[in-house]
Amino acid sequence: MSGFSAEWLALREPADTAARSDGLAKFVARTGRMLDLGGGTGANVRYLSSRLPSPQFWTIVDDDQSLLSRAPVNVTSVRTDLNRALDDGELFEGCAIVTASALLDLVSESWLQKLVARCEAAGAAVLFALSYDGRISCSPEDPEDDEVRTLVNRHQKSDKGFGPALGPDAGARAVALLTAAGYTTRQAQSDWKLTSDMGQLQVELINGWASAAADVAPQKASAIHGWRSRRLAHVTDGRSRIVVGHLDVAGILRA
C-alpha cells in the first residue's frame, strides 16, 4: 500500500502522539474488538490501548509483513492489501471500533465510501486520525514556501494505490460521508508542531516535499532545489520550525 519504512514510522510516532486528540478517543470509548487499518508497526494500537477501556481485542491489517512483525505481541495481524480488505465483510463483523491513522489522505473517494459503508453495516464507531489537510507552515519563511506547498498538495491527490487520492480533502470528506451514513461526528485538529530539536523528522519532510514538488513540476526543479537547500540550512542552524496540518475525525452511529 504505502511503502513506508519502519524507520519512518518510528520517527514520526512521537509527533503523532503529541498531536492527536485524546478527546476523540474518549468520545468513541468502548470495549471489544478493534480493527486498525493500515496499522503498520502498531503505533495506533500503542496510542489507543491506554486510552480505551478494557477488554480490547485488536486486529491490525497491513500489506507489509516486515511492519506487522514489529507490532505489539498481543494483537492479531492480518496481512492483506487494503483494497481487498474492504471486500472481507467478516473482517469488520462485530467490530466495536474501526480506526486508522495517517491513511485517509492516501485513499480515493470510492474507497472511503466503501469503508464508511462497512463500518455502518458493522455498527462500529470510527476514529480516523492524522489525515493531512493541506496546511504547511515553515519558519523562517521562504519566498518559495507557498509554491512548494501548492505542488505538494497537488501531488497528494495522485494515485497512492487506491485510485486518485483525496489528499487534503480527506478529513472533510470523511465527516460528510459519515454524517450521511447516520453518524454523529466530531473532529479536532491534530497538527504536527515540529521544533528545532526534531531536526531529523524535519529533514525527512523537506526532502520528501521537494521530491513530490519536483515530480509534479519538473520544470521548476531548480527553484525547488534552492528551496530545499535553504530549508535544510535552517534545520542545520537550529532555527527551523514546521507546522503540518492534520485532522482527526471520530464518529458514533446515531441511535
ABEGO torsion letter per residue (X at the ends): XAGBBAAAAAAAAAAAAAABBAAAAAAABBBEBBBBBGAEAGAAAAAAAAABBOBBBBBBBBABAAAAAABBAABBBBBBBAAAAAABAAAABGBABBBBBGAAAABBAAAAAAAAAAAAAAGBBBBBBGBBAGBBBBOBBBAAAAAAAAAAAAAAABBAGAEBBAEAAAAAAAAAAAAAAGBBBBBBBBBBBBBAAAAAAAAAAAAAAAAAAAAABAAAAAAAAAAAAAAAAAAAAGABBBBBBBBBBBBBBBX
